């Protein structure tokens, strides 16, 4: 556990020494404050539009932080040759992977806390309404979804040599799932036997990241989500994260580090 905490701490400090988080937060804050300063006849739909813009920026920023931070972890260790003294401590490859995973995931969580605190303050001052429980559920579901994304990118970091190619492919996969994943079963129903079966298999195999997107609940002030549903969604995300981490370890444990 001490080893995992040490490795996670290094990743955590690395993120906040870089400018990625600060640039994304300032960008999100400026756009949201600009939209929040506008007044259009006190129309409630304007407030919803502001919330929608801010939540969209939070989702994009969190994905950029998660993918960008995770994609460079293993390649940077190999390029800087720091992976060799690290494994000579002794630290196993499985511990390295877990340390990198939890470091990236926890860093994403802290970034999300800052984003959602800012969002809650802006939305609360505009609406004089503070649905803290719903905001927490939106934060939690997005954070556990990022566990799947971090594990996916970590797998890509031991498969692809360049962080840029890993990040690009990961973004394509993640945004493809978010935008098209929910429609694959409908597409499969319109196909013939073999193509339809392939699309159906793809639909049931991919992690449905879009299930964790509850922005509409926040935008339209719905009632909080049932805690049983939140628990099931959490278990679903962690099942995929563990599966991807095991796949990463199976590849990483036999991969030569001097290439």
Protein Blocks (a to p, Z undefined) as FASTA:
>chain_A
ZZmmmmmmmmmmmmmmpmklmmmmmmmmmmmmmmmmpcehhiaklmmmmmmmmmmmmmmm
mmmmmmmmmmmmmmmmmmnopmmmmmmmpccfklmmmmmmmmmmmmmmmmmmmmmmmmmm
mmmmmnopacfklmmmmmmmmmmmmmmmmmmmmmmmmmpmblklmmmmmmmmmmmmmmmm
mmmmmmmmmpcfklmmmmmmmmmmpccfklmmcklmmmnopacddfklmmmmmmmmmmmm
mmmmmmmmmmmmmpcfkZZ
